[in-house]
Each structure stands twice: as C-alpha cells, then as structure tokens.
Amino acid sequence: MGKKEAKEVDETKRYKGLPMPFSFILSPEGKRNQKNIKKFKKGDKVTLVCNNREVGYIIVDEVFEIDINKRLKNIYGSDDLSIPVIKRAYKRLGKFAISGEYKVNYPRIKESIRIVKEKIKESGAKVITGMVLGQIL
C-alpha cells in the first residue's frame, strides 16, 4: 500500500470497498533500516531479511514518511505509551515506510497461510479483510 492508499484506508476504514481497520504498510524501525529506506528509489529491488536469513524481496514503488502516533491511534485507538502493547508497537515502527510489489518465502508464513485456508474452508467465509499472525509476546 502506498501513501495515498494508506491515507484513504486510514480515513475511510475501507479498502477496495471492503471494511479494513487500518492500512497495511511496511515501516520497520532501526537506524540501518530507516537510513536505507530513505535512499531507495522507485524500481530498486530490496532483499527482505529476518534473523539474518533472506526471506524475500520488495520492488520499491514509493518511500514515504508516516506519523507514528497517528499510526498507533489507527491500530490501537490510542498512542498512550504507558500501555505495554502500544509501547512495544511504537518501538517497532519507523518514521519512513516503503511500498511496492513483494514476495515473501518464509516457512512460518506458509504454514500460517495453510492454516488460514483450512479455517476459511471450515467456516465457509466469503470475505476476509484482516487477521493477526505472529507469536505471542
């Protein structure tokens, strides 16, 4: 999702006519991540790394600045850093985001996709507009 799309989703809470609680953007924190993101140009192919392992890539379409506090309010309804989950999220968000076509090949994601497909089939769901995948902290 680029800047324009993300802004629209955050304001309307809709994406392509479907309910969407907040925009989906990639804005990783960290000095090196943020320094590099600011240098990327449209068309650059950027390798995505997790735990020192290549897990995919993104072809840069756009780099844009985000308002971290506004982002927190969109996700949690608050930017109160005294709330532990919000404080953890704040530490993971960078000031710049990157958008573009991407591919991710990560075993945990593949397994999550398999489980989600199984649950969709079991429930008969027709539309999924959001979900949370990850480990419990």
MODELLER restraints for C-alpha pairs under 7 A, 6 or more apart:
rsr = mdl.restraints
at = mdl.atoms
rsr.add(forms.Gaussian(group=physical.xy_distance, feature=features.Distance(at['CA:1:A'], at['CA:24:A']), mean=6.22, stdev=0.5))
rsr.add(forms.Gaussian(group=physical.xy_distance, feature=features.Distance(at['CA:1:A'], at['CA:25:A']), mean=5.93, stdev=0.5))
rsr.add(forms.Gaussian(group=physical.xy_distance, feature=features.Distance(at['CA:1:A'], at['CA:99:A']), mean=5.69, stdev=0.5))
rsr.add(forms.Gaussian(group=physical.xy_distance, feature=features.Distance(at['CA:2:A'], at['CA:62:A']), mean=6.42, stdev=0.5))
rsr.add(forms.Gaussian(group=physical.xy_distance, feature=features.Distance(at['CA:2:A'], at['CA:99:A']), mean=5.34, stdev=0.5))
rsr.add(forms.Gaussian(group=physical.xy_distance, feature=features.Distance(at['CA:3:A'], at['CA:64:A']), mean=6.38, stdev=0.5))
rsr.add(forms.Gaussian(group=physical.xy_distance, feature=features.Distance(at['CA:6:A'], at['CA:23:A']), mean=4.89, stdev=0.5))
rsr.add(forms.Gaussian(group=physical.xy_distance, feature=features.Distance(at['CA:9:A'], at['CA:15:A']), mean=5.79, stdev=0.5))
rsr.add(forms.Gaussian(group=physical.xy_distance, feature=features.Distance(at['CA:9:A'], at['CA:20:A']), mean=6.89, stdev=0.5))
rsr.add(forms.Gaussian(group=physical.xy_distance, feature=features.Distance(at['CA:9:A'], at['CA:22:A']), mean=6.09, stdev=0.5))
rsr.add(forms.Gaussian(group=physical.xy_distance, feature=features.Distance(at['CA:9:A'], at['CA:23:A']), mean=5.48, stdev=0.5))
rsr.add(forms.Gaussian(group=physical.xy_distance, feature=features.Distance(at['CA:10:A'], at['CA:22:A']), mean=5.14, stdev=0.5))
rsr.add(forms.Gaussian(group=physical.xy_distance, feature=features.Distance(at['CA:10:A'], at['CA:23:A']), mean=5.74, stdev=0.5))
rsr.add(forms.Gaussian(group=physical.xy_distance, feature=features.Distance(at['CA:10:A'], at['CA:74:A']), mean=6.68, stdev=0.5))
rsr.add(forms.Gaussian(group=physical.xy_distance, feature=features.Distance(at['CA:13:A'], at['CA:19:A']), mean=5.96, stdev=0.5))
rsr.add(forms.Gaussian(group=physical.xy_distance, feature=features.Distance(at['CA:13:A'], at['CA:20:A']), mean=5.03, stdev=0.5))
rsr.add(forms.Gaussian(group=physical.xy_distance, feature=features.Distance(at['CA:13:A'], at['CA:21:A']), mean=5.27, stdev=0.5))
rsr.add(forms.Gaussian(group=physical.xy_distance, feature=features.Distance(at['CA:13:A'], at['CA:22:A']), mean=6.17, stdev=0.5))
rsr.add(forms.Gaussian(group=physical.xy_distance, feature=features.Distance(at['CA:14:A'], at['CA:20:A']), mean=4.78, stdev=0.5))
rsr.add(forms.Gaussian(group=physical.xy_distance, feature=features.Distance(at['CA:18:A'], at['CA:129:A']), mean=6.98, stdev=0.5))
rsr.add(forms.Gaussian(group=physical.xy_distance, feature=features.Distance(at['CA:19:A'], at['CA:129:A']), mean=6.42, stdev=0.5))
rsr.add(forms.Gaussian(group=physical.xy_distance, feature=features.Distance(at['CA:20:A'], at['CA:129:A']), mean=5.87, stdev=0.5))
rsr.add(forms.Gaussian(group=physical.xy_distance, feature=features.Distance(at['CA:20:A'], at['CA:130:A']), mean=6.80, stdev=0.5))
rsr.add(forms.Gaussian(group=physical.xy_distance, feature=features.Distance(at['CA:22:A'], at['CA:74:A']), mean=5.95, stdev=0.5))
rsr.add(forms.Gaussian(group=physical.xy_distance, feature=features.Distance(at['CA:22:A'], at['CA:75:A']), mean=6.20, stdev=0.5))
rsr.add(forms.Gaussian(group=physical.xy_distance, feature=features.Distance(at['CA:25:A'], at['CA:97:A']), mean=6.63, stdev=0.5))
rsr.add(forms.Gaussian(group=physical.xy_distance, feature=features.Distance(at['CA:25:A'], at['CA:99:A']), mean=6.99, stdev=0.5))
rsr.add(forms.Gaussian(group=physical.xy_distance, feature=features.Distance(at['CA:26:A'], at['CA:97:A']), mean=5.36, stdev=0.5))
rsr.add(forms.Gaussian(group=physical.xy_distance, feature=features.Distance(at['CA:26:A'], at['CA:98:A']), mean=5.72, stdev=0.5))
rsr.add(forms.Gaussian(group=physical.xy_distance, feature=features.Distance(at['CA:26:A'], at['CA:99:A']), mean=6.86, stdev=0.5))
rsr.add(forms.Gaussian(group=physical.xy_distance, feature=features.Distance(at['CA:27:A'], at['CA:93:A']), mean=5.72, stdev=0.5))
rsr.add(forms.Gaussian(group=physical.xy_distance, feature=features.Distance(at['CA:27:A'], at['CA:94:A']), mean=5.01, stdev=0.5))
rsr.add(forms.Gaussian(group=physical.xy_distance, feature=features.Distance(at['CA:27:A'], at['CA:95:A']), mean=6.90, stdev=0.5))
rsr.add(forms.Gaussian(group=physical.xy_distance, feature=features.Distance(at['CA:27:A'], at['CA:96:A']), mean=5.71, stdev=0.5))
rsr.add(forms.Gaussian(group=physical.xy_distance, feature=features.Distance(at['CA:27:A'], at['CA:97:A']), mean=4.07, stdev=0.5))
rsr.add(forms.Gaussian(group=physical.xy_distance, feature=features.Distance(at['CA:27:A'], at['CA:98:A']), mean=6.48, stdev=0.5))
rsr.add(forms.Gaussian(group=physical.xy_distance, feature=features.Distance(at['CA:28:A'], at['CA:92:A']), mean=6.16, stdev=0.5))
rsr.add(forms.Gaussian(group=physical.xy_distance, feature=features.Distance(at['CA:28:A'], at['CA:93:A']), mean=5.36, stdev=0.5))
rsr.add(forms.Gaussian(group=physical.xy_distance, feature=features.Distance(at['CA:28:A'], at['CA:94:A']), mean=4.98, stdev=0.5))
rsr.add(forms.Gaussian(group=physical.xy_distance, feature=features.Distance(at['CA:29:A'], at['CA:92:A']), mean=5.11, stdev=0.5))
rsr.add(forms.Gaussian(group=physical.xy_distance, feature=features.Distance(at['CA:29:A'], at['CA:93:A']), mean=4.84, stdev=0.5))
rsr.add(forms.Gaussian(group=physical.xy_distance, feature=features.Distance(at['CA:29:A'], at['CA:94:A']), mean=3.89, stdev=0.5))
rsr.add(forms.Gaussian(group=physical.xy_distance, feature=features.Distance(at['CA:30:A'], at['CA:94:A']), mean=6.93, stdev=0.5))
rsr.add(forms.Gaussian(group=physical.xy_distance, feature=features.Distance(at['CA:34:A'], at['CA:94:A']), mean=6.52, stdev=0.5))
rsr.add(forms.Gaussian(group=physical.xy_distance, feature=features.Distance(at['CA:34:A'], at['CA:96:A']), mean=6.41, stdev=0.5))
rsr.add(forms.Gaussian(group=physical.xy_distance, feature=features.Distance(at['CA:37:A'], at['CA:63:A']), mean=6.96, stdev=0.5))
rsr.add(forms.Gaussian(group=physical.xy_distance, feature=features.Distance(at['CA:37:A'], at['CA:96:A']), mean=6.94, stdev=0.5))
rsr.add(forms.Gaussian(group=physical.xy_distance, feature=features.Distance(at['CA:37:A'], at['CA:98:A']), mean=6.87, stdev=0.5))
rsr.add(forms.Gaussian(group=physical.xy_distance, feature=features.Distance(at['CA:38:A'], at['CA:63:A']), mean=6.91, stdev=0.5))
rsr.add(forms.Gaussian(group=physical.xy_distance, feature=features.Distance(at['CA:41:A'], at['CA:60:A']), mean=6.55, stdev=0.5))
rsr.add(forms.Gaussian(group=physical.xy_distance, feature=features.Distance(at['CA:42:A'], at['CA:60:A']), mean=4.95, stdev=0.5))
rsr.add(forms.Gaussian(group=physical.xy_distance, feature=features.Distance(at['CA:42:A'], at['CA:61:A']), mean=4.79, stdev=0.5))
rsr.add(forms.Gaussian(group=physical.xy_distance, feature=features.Distance(at['CA:42:A'], at['CA:62:A']), mean=6.09, stdev=0.5))
rsr.add(forms.Gaussian(group=physical.xy_distance, feature=features.Distance(at['CA:43:A'], at['CA:59:A']), mean=5.68, stdev=0.5))
rsr.add(forms.Gaussian(group=physical.xy_distance, feature=features.Distance(at['CA:43:A'], at['CA:60:A']), mean=5.14, stdev=0.5))
rsr.add(forms.Gaussian(group=physical.xy_distance, feature=features.Distance(at['CA:43:A'], at['CA:61:A']), mean=6.28, stdev=0.5))
rsr.add(forms.Gaussian(group=physical.xy_distance, feature=features.Distance(at['CA:44:A'], at['CA:59:A']), mean=5.63, stdev=0.5))
rsr.add(forms.Gaussian(group=physical.xy_distance, feature=features.Distance(at['CA:44:A'], at['CA:60:A']), mean=5.30, stdev=0.5))
rsr.add(forms.Gaussian(group=physical.xy_distance, feature=features.Distance(at['CA:45:A'], at['CA:57:A']), mean=6.60, stdev=0.5))
rsr.add(forms.Gaussian(group=physical.xy_distance, feature=features.Distance(at['CA:45:A'], at['CA:58:A']), mean=5.78, stdev=0.5))
rsr.add(forms.Gaussian(group=physical.xy_distance, feature=features.Distance(at['CA:45:A'], at['CA:59:A']), mean=4.50, stdev=0.5))
rsr.add(forms.Gaussian(group=physical.xy_distance, feature=features.Distance(at['CA:45:A'], at['CA:60:A']), mean=6.37, stdev=0.5))
rsr.add(forms.Gaussian(group=physical.xy_distance, feature=features.Distance(at['CA:46:A'], at['CA:57:A']), mean=5.35, stdev=0.5))
rsr.add(forms.Gaussian(group=physical.xy_distance, feature=features.Distance(at['CA:46:A'], at['CA:58:A']), mean=5.27, stdev=0.5))
rsr.add(forms.Gaussian(group=physical.xy_distance, feature=features.Distance(at['CA:46:A'], at['CA:59:A']), mean=6.29, stdev=0.5))
rsr.add(forms.Gaussian(group=physical.xy_distance, feature=features.Distance(at['CA:47:A'], at['CA:54:A']), mean=6.77, stdev=0.5))
rsr.add(forms.Gaussian(group=physical.xy_distance, feature=features.Distance(at['CA:47:A'], at['CA:56:A']), mean=5.94, stdev=0.5))
rsr.add(forms.Gaussian(group=physical.xy_distance, feature=features.Distance(at['CA:47:A'], at['CA:57:A']), mean=4.33, stdev=0.5))
rsr.add(forms.Gaussian(group=physical.xy_distance, feature=features.Distance(at['CA:47:A'], at['CA:58:A']), mean=6.65, stdev=0.5))
rsr.add(forms.Gaussian(group=physical.xy_distance, feature=features.Distance(at['CA:48:A'], at['CA:54:A']), mean=5.89, stdev=0.5))
rsr.add(forms.Gaussian(group=physical.xy_distance, feature=features.Distance(at['CA:48:A'], at['CA:55:A']), mean=5.64, stdev=0.5))
rsr.add(forms.Gaussian(group=physical.xy_distance, feature=features.Distance(at['CA:48:A'], at['CA:56:A']), mean=4.97, stdev=0.5))
rsr.add(forms.Gaussian(group=physical.xy_distance, feature=features.Distance(at['CA:48:A'], at['CA:57:A']), mean=4.98, stdev=0.5))
rsr.add(forms.Gaussian(group=physical.xy_distance, feature=features.Distance(at['CA:49:A'], at['CA:55:A']), mean=5.47, stdev=0.5))
rsr.add(forms.Gaussian(group=physical.xy_distance, feature=features.Distance(at['CA:55:A'], at['CA:104:A']), mean=5.68, stdev=0.5))
rsr.add(forms.Gaussian(group=physical.xy_distance, feature=features.Distance(at['CA:55:A'], at['CA:105:A']), mean=5.21, stdev=0.5))
rsr.add(forms.Gaussian(group=physical.xy_distance, feature=features.Distance(at['CA:55:A'], at['CA:106:A']), mean=5.55, stdev=0.5))
rsr.add(forms.Gaussian(group=physical.xy_distance, feature=features.Distance(at['CA:56:A'], at['CA:103:A']), mean=5.33, stdev=0.5))
rsr.add(forms.Gaussian(group=physical.xy_distance, feature=features.Distance(at['CA:56:A'], at['CA:104:A']), mean=4.24, stdev=0.5))
rsr.add(forms.Gaussian(group=physical.xy_distance, feature=features.Distance(at['CA:56:A'], at['CA:105:A']), mean=5.64, stdev=0.5))
rsr.add(forms.Gaussian(group=physical.xy_distance, feature=features.Distance(at['CA:57:A'], at['CA:102:A']), mean=5.58, stdev=0.5))
rsr.add(forms.Gaussian(group=physical.xy_distance, feature=features.Distance(at['CA:57:A'], at['CA:103:A']), mean=5.54, stdev=0.5))
rsr.add(forms.Gaussian(group=physical.xy_distance, feature=features.Distance(at['CA:57:A'], at['CA:104:A']), mean=6.59, stdev=0.5))
rsr.add(forms.Gaussian(group=physical.xy_distance, feature=features.Distance(at['CA:58:A'], at['CA:100:A']), mean=6.10, stdev=0.5))
rsr.add(forms.Gaussian(group=physical.xy_distance, feature=features.Distance(at['CA:58:A'], at['CA:101:A']), mean=5.66, stdev=0.5))
rsr.add(forms.Gaussian(group=physical.xy_distance, feature=features.Distance(at['CA:58:A'], at['CA:102:A']), mean=4.06, stdev=0.5))
rsr.add(forms.Gaussian(group=physical.xy_distance, feature=features.Distance(at['CA:58:A'], at['CA:103:A']), mean=6.49, stdev=0.5))
rsr.add(forms.Gaussian(group=physical.xy_distance, feature=features.Distance(at['CA:59:A'], at['CA:100:A']), mean=5.37, stdev=0.5))
rsr.add(forms.Gaussian(group=physical.xy_distance, feature=features.Distance(at['CA:59:A'], at['CA:101:A']), mean=5.39, stdev=0.5))
rsr.add(forms.Gaussian(group=physical.xy_distance, feature=features.Distance(at['CA:59:A'], at['CA:102:A']), mean=6.17, stdev=0.5))
rsr.add(forms.Gaussian(group=physical.xy_distance, feature=features.Distance(at['CA:60:A'], at['CA:98:A']), mean=6.82, stdev=0.5))
rsr.add(forms.Gaussian(group=physical.xy_distance, feature=features.Distance(at['CA:60:A'], at['CA:99:A']), mean=6.00, stdev=0.5))
rsr.add(forms.Gaussian(group=physical.xy_distance, feature=features.Distance(at['CA:60:A'], at['CA:100:A']), mean=4.86, stdev=0.5))
rsr.add(forms.Gaussian(group=physical.xy_distance, feature=features.Distance(at['CA:61:A'], at['CA:99:A']), mean=5.59, stdev=0.5))
rsr.add(forms.Gaussian(group=physical.xy_distance, feature=features.Distance(at['CA:61:A'], at['CA:100:A']), mean=4.51, stdev=0.5))
rsr.add(forms.Gaussian(group=physical.xy_distance, feature=features.Distance(at['CA:62:A'], at['CA:98:A']), mean=5.82, stdev=0.5))
rsr.add(forms.Gaussian(group=physical.xy_distance, feature=features.Distance(at['CA:62:A'], at['CA:99:A']), mean=5.26, stdev=0.5))
rsr.add(forms.Gaussian(group=physical.xy_distance, feature=features.Distance(at['CA:62:A'], at['CA:100:A']), mean=6.68, stdev=0.5))
rsr.add(forms.Gaussian(group=physical.xy_distance, feature=features.Distance(at['CA:63:A'], at['CA:96:A']), mean=6.80, stdev=0.5))
rsr.add(forms.Gaussian(group=physical.xy_distance, feature=features.Distance(at['CA:63:A'], at['CA:97:A']), mean=5.67, stdev=0.5))
rsr.add(forms.Gaussian(group=physical.xy_distance, feature=features.Distance(at['CA:63:A'], at['CA:98:A']), mean=4.55, stdev=0.5))
rsr.add(forms.Gaussian(group=physical.xy_distance, feature=features.Distance(at['CA:63:A'], at['CA:99:A']), mean=6.48, stdev=0.5))
rsr.add(forms.Gaussian(group=physical.xy_distance, feature=features.Distance(at['CA:64:A'], at['CA:96:A']), mean=5.52, stdev=0.5))
rsr.add(forms.Gaussian(group=physical.xy_distance, feature=features.Distance(at['CA:64:A'], at['CA:97:A']), mean=5.36, stdev=0.5))
rsr.add(forms.Gaussian(group=physical.xy_distance, feature=features.Distance(at['CA:64:A'], at['CA:98:A']), mean=6.55, stdev=0.5))
rsr.add(forms.Gaussian(group=physical.xy_distance, feature=features.Distance(at['CA:65:A'], at['CA:95:A']), mean=5.71, stdev=0.5))
rsr.add(forms.Gaussian(group=physical.xy_distance, feature=features.Distance(at['CA:65:A'], at['CA:96:A']), mean=4.35, stdev=0.5))
rsr.add(forms.Gaussian(group=physical.xy_distance, feature=features.Distance(at['CA:65:A'], at['CA:97:A']), mean=6.15, stdev=0.5))
rsr.add(forms.Gaussian(group=physical.xy_distance, feature=features.Distance(at['CA:66:A'], at['CA:95:A']), mean=5.43, stdev=0.5))
rsr.add(forms.Gaussian(group=physical.xy_distance, feature=features.Distance(at['CA:66:A'], at['CA:96:A']), mean=5.79, stdev=0.5))
rsr.add(forms.Gaussian(group=physical.xy_distance, feature=features.Distance(at['CA:66:A'], at['CA:97:A']), mean=6.75, stdev=0.5))
rsr.add(forms.Gaussian(group=physical.xy_distance, feature=features.Distance(at['CA:67:A'], at['CA:95:A']), mean=6.82, stdev=0.5))
rsr.add(forms.Gaussian(group=physical.xy_distance, feature=features.Distance(at['CA:68:A'], at['CA:93:A']), mean=6.81, stdev=0.5))
rsr.add(forms.Gaussian(group=physical.xy_distance, feature=features.Distance(at['CA:68:A'], at['CA:95:A']), mean=6.49, stdev=0.5))
rsr.add(forms.Gaussian(group=physical.xy_distance, feature=features.Distance(at['CA:69:A'], at['CA:79:A']), mean=5.59, stdev=0.5))
rsr.add(forms.Gaussian(group=physical.xy_distance, feature=features.Distance(at['CA:72:A'], at['CA:78:A']), mean=6.24, stdev=0.5))
rsr.add(forms.Gaussian(group=physical.xy_distance, feature=features.Distance(at['CA:72:A'], at['CA:79:A']), mean=5.28, stdev=0.5))
rsr.add(forms.Gaussian(group=physical.xy_distance, feature=features.Distance(at['CA:73:A'], at['CA:79:A']), mean=5.36, stdev=0.5))
rsr.add(forms.Gaussian(group=physical.xy_distance, feature=features.Distance(at['CA:79:A'], at['CA:86:A']), mean=6.66, stdev=0.5))
rsr.add(forms.Gaussian(group=physical.xy_distance, feature=features.Distance(at['CA:80:A'], at['CA:86:A']), mean=6.79, stdev=0.5))
rsr.add(forms.Gaussian(group=physical.xy_distance, feature=features.Distance(at['CA:81:A'], at['CA:87:A']), mean=4.68, stdev=0.5))
